[in-house]
Amino acid sequence: MHRIVDVDLIKTVQISYTVTSYQKMMRSLLHSEPYLIKLINEKEWDQIVLHVHAHPEDAVPNYSVNRGFELSALARAARGGATIDTLVALTEASIDQLVRVRHYRQGTVLHEAIRSRSSAETILYFVNAIRKYEKEQIWARRGELKPIELEFKASKHIGSSVFNDDPSIPPSLNNAVSTFTTVFNQTDGLGRTPLHYLIERVSAPNGRGCRDELMNVVKELASAFPPAIGKEDADGLTPLDLALVSAKDANELKEIEVEMRLYMICAILVKEYPMAAFPSINPAKAAVSIPIGSPMRKYRAMALNILKENTGHMIARSRHILSDSVDGSIKHNPLSRALLHGRHISTIELLLEASKLSQTSWYTGQINDWNDCESKYQSGIDQCCMAIVTRDFEVPLHIAVSMGASSDILKLLISSAHKAAAIPDRCDLTPICWAWIRHVIGQIRTSQRRFIPLNYQQMNNLHTLNLARSVLNDSEQMELNNEEIELWRKLSSLLPAAAASLSRQHLEKRIVSRLETVTMWSPLHAAAFLECPRAVVLLVVAACPEKLKLKDSIGNLPVHYAAARRGYSKSLSVGPTSTPCSISEVSPIYDLLYLYPNGARIANCDFQLPLHIAIEMEKQLHMYTPRKEDDLLTVNRRRISALNHVSKVEIKDNMGESIPLFLSKVEPDTLEVKDGLSGLYPFIQAAAGKHSILNTVYNLLRECPSLV
């Protein structure tokens, strides 16, 4: 009789026997779980206190804990939410768990307690216990901590995390690393100190726990080791940065409360360590844009894909036009982060004031480049406002304008560094240009603050046309809407600051003389002087029409400055694919002369008319952009033909001419007035030098042949 055998059953039994044998073998190889750890896992807090008092040796870290591969009993208890009595008992049983052990990923016990949302009382106990221990060890003298030597042996594992403070052990010359022994400067696997996690916990808008008590913990922990405030984690964020980048509360009623709490946190941090508000070590500094009328693209084309090897830091690489003024590393600073996340003006002011404080003696924990940064912080200008903080070569003022910050914040930034108003970004756009772009586009999401839609050119032309019709018809009685009033408030700060900055740069190439002696720039004089959109000039005229007839300290009207500049021409990247889009507008001199024709016959303190200045501008333009004589007038006519406003008949008939010819037709008598600097008639002035323009000379002579 044959017996039926179940093959599947036999295989199952064999597999079960193999697994059981394997488990028995592993149990024989691994040590059983200590009784103290078992009590901690079961959260028997009262039993733990009794057991530790009877057997304190069970709390001493073993080899694996000292190596940083296992959590100590104190760290496990803090993670499990143990009572304060339990944690005190474990700490007193073995203080080494708190001050001499660091897990290679989880960090110290203080890290674990803050991450596990322990009470403020628990965290304060740990902080005070660490400070007491370090004071007893006489590690802190004269404001500095004693450096130690850590031995890193050749092993496949991570170097020992136990702090070796025995002075009898000679330092190794091959693998010794000098660092600070304070627990407050120790980091976890993410490069974060305990202060990083505490700030993240306190600044969270929907955080739990008593915030008032945690504020006291922030004060104690920040004062325990102030340089930890400026220590960066693996993401490049300091504790101060974490407070500034915290999310906003969705409830508008709680938004003020959130901003007040963030201000208090930042005030505590920058008071203890003002260096945290300074820009990063070796910041990228910006220079003002190249003077108006010069070939900016020519200079920047030579800077494409440039890498300065002598500085030890990458300047920048760009797929497009590279700014020729970037020097140093490019990264965000606390000020730019605060602006990017829409922090309150009080917080912005706090950061600016802290960044101007004197250098402290604390060490940041970052050895490299410490000596190099000392000289950078001694300059009078605020380095925070002049640092390039993005790969688009933006300074904080760019971020403030593109984020739609209030005019009060812009005034605050400009008062700290007025040169920032003239800084061009990667697309050659200054904060003034971005102020107009933001006005045209309107409100968009923060993540798309530099996004320009595909139809921007049509939107820009429509806004400019509507504004031109309103201003040119009746500028004195035009009323601005709320959006235009807010834009005017921003421009009233940006324009004079940018003009004051550019007027002191490259004086040898300036068409208008003595610009550096101008004591005060009005917004209209600055708008006529700077390369800004035509609509900006029209808006300023509508806001202050009386400035059209007002001379500045060197006798120039806005018409004089407009005669010394070309039109507004920019190449923008629009749409999701960064499609090139060219914006080309004529010189604002046509609008200014339409509103004040008598300005063409008024001379400045150098006895120069707008005609004389326009001739020098055209000659300089011809010098930097050599081309055939017949092409210059054609280009001017093409640009002028794009003018979209209703003008006077006599001006409209001559808008296809070059600017000098246009001025000569508006006021023919000016052709018989000599230039106050050269002493030449306009047609001779145009013919003088190697960069003379024959078309201009011929046309001026044709308008006034009696001079020959």
Summary of the structure (lengths in Angstrom):
residues: 708
radius of gyration: 34.9
end to end distance: 138.9
largest distance: 139.8
contacts: 2255
relative contact order: 0.05
helix: 53%
strand: 5%
